[in-house]
Amino acid sequence: MTDRPIACTLTPGELRSGRTDLLPGLAELADRLAPLPDGMRLVFAPRAATLRRIGEVVARENRCCGFLDFRVRTGGVPGEIRLDVTGPAGTREFLRDLFTGAESVTV
């Protein structure tokens, strides 16, 4: 992984107004969140609509937070969709702060 600065290109106002269509809104839909060494894992119930929503949010996030890497997994653990959001050092803390207020945050 190359060194990329941990910086979102959205203004605070854009982040607030688009919160539901970005990672914070997705975190609120997650059944649970779990820390990873270099990011966070969001775990969801297996629904086609949820998988589509994850794809939409990842596409939006790729435009404003280029330092993040996304990995969606649907196999391995029956009945779960897992989204691993990772990046350079400091990403886990960035995401924890970003997800503050999401009801499902257990980190």
C-alpha positions as CSV (number, residue, x, y, z in Angstrom):
1,M,0.0,0.0,0.0
2,T,1.4,3.4,-0.9
3,D,1.5,6.2,1.6
4,R,-1.6,8.3,1.1
5,P,-2.6,11.1,3.3
6,I,-5.7,10.5,5.5
7,A,-7.8,13.3,4.2
8,C,-11.4,13.5,2.9
9,T,-11.9,16.0,0.1
10,L,-15.5,16.8,1.3
11,T,-16.1,20.0,3.2
12,P,-17.6,19.6,6.7
13,G,-20.9,20.8,5.3
14,E,-20.9,18.3,2.4
15,L,-20.0,15.5,4.9
16,R,-23.0,16.5,7.2
17,S,-25.5,16.8,4.3
18,G,-24.4,13.6,2.6
19,R,-23.8,11.6,5.8
20,T,-26.6,9.0,5.1
21,D,-25.1,8.3,1.6
22,L,-21.5,7.9,2.9
23,L,-19.8,5.6,5.4
24,P,-21.4,7.1,8.5
25,G,-24.9,6.2,7.1
26,L,-23.7,2.7,6.2
27,A,-22.3,2.2,9.7
28,E,-25.7,3.0,11.1
29,L,-27.1,0.1,9.1
30,A,-24.5,-2.3,10.2
31,D,-25.4,-5.1,12.7
32,R,-22.0,-4.5,14.3
33,L,-18.6,-2.9,13.8
34,A,-15.3,-4.4,14.7
35,P,-11.8,-2.9,14.7
36,L,-9.2,-4.2,12.3
37,P,-5.5,-3.4,12.7
38,D,-5.6,-0.9,9.8
39,G,-9.3,0.0,9.7
40,M,-12.8,-1.3,10.6
41,R,-15.1,-4.1,9.6
42,L,-18.8,-3.5,9.1
43,V,-21.1,-6.6,9.4
44,F,-24.5,-6.7,7.8
45,A,-27.4,-9.1,7.4
46,P,-27.3,-10.7,4.0
47,R,-29.8,-8.7,1.9
48,A,-29.5,-7.9,-1.8
49,A,-30.6,-4.3,-1.1
50,T,-27.8,-4.0,1.5
51,L,-25.2,-5.3,-1.0
52,R,-26.4,-2.7,-3.5
53,R,-26.2,0.1,-0.9
54,I,-22.6,-1.0,0.0
55,G,-21.6,-0.7,-3.7
56,E,-23.2,2.8,-4.0
57,V,-21.5,4.0,-0.8
58,V,-18.1,2.6,-1.8
59,A,-18.3,4.3,-5.2
60,R,-19.1,7.6,-3.5
61,E,-16.3,7.2,-1.0
62,N,-13.7,6.4,-3.7
63,R,-14.3,9.9,-5.0
64,C,-13.7,11.7,-1.7
65,C,-11.5,9.4,0.4
66,G,-8.9,8.0,-2.0
67,F,-6.8,6.7,0.9
68,L,-9.4,4.0,1.8
69,D,-9.4,0.5,0.6
70,F,-12.7,-1.5,0.5
71,R,-13.2,-5.3,0.5
72,V,-16.7,-6.8,0.5
73,R,-17.0,-10.5,1.5
74,T,-20.1,-12.6,1.3
75,G,-18.7,-16.0,1.9
76,G,-17.0,-17.6,4.9
77,V,-19.5,-16.7,7.6
78,P,-23.0,-17.8,6.6
79,G,-25.6,-15.1,6.9
80,E,-23.2,-12.1,6.9
81,I,-22.0,-9.5,4.5
82,R,-18.7,-8.0,5.7
83,L,-17.2,-4.8,4.5
84,D,-13.6,-4.2,5.5
85,V,-12.5,-0.6,5.2
86,T,-8.8,-0.2,5.6
87,G,-6.0,2.2,4.8
88,P,-2.7,3.6,6.0
89,A,-1.7,4.0,9.7
90,G,-4.3,6.1,11.4
91,T,-7.3,4.9,9.4
92,R,-8.9,3.0,12.2
93,E,-8.9,6.1,14.4
94,F,-10.2,8.2,11.5
95,L,-13.1,5.7,11.0
96,R,-13.8,5.5,14.7
97,D,-14.2,9.3,14.8
98,L,-16.2,9.3,11.6
99,F,-18.6,6.6,13.0
100,T,-19.1,8.3,16.3
101,G,-22.9,8.5,16.8
102,A,-23.6,5.3,14.8
103,E,-25.8,3.2,17.2
104,S,-24.0,0.0,16.2
105,V,-20.5,1.2,17.1
106,T,-18.9,-1.3,19.5
107,V,-15.3,-0.2,19.3
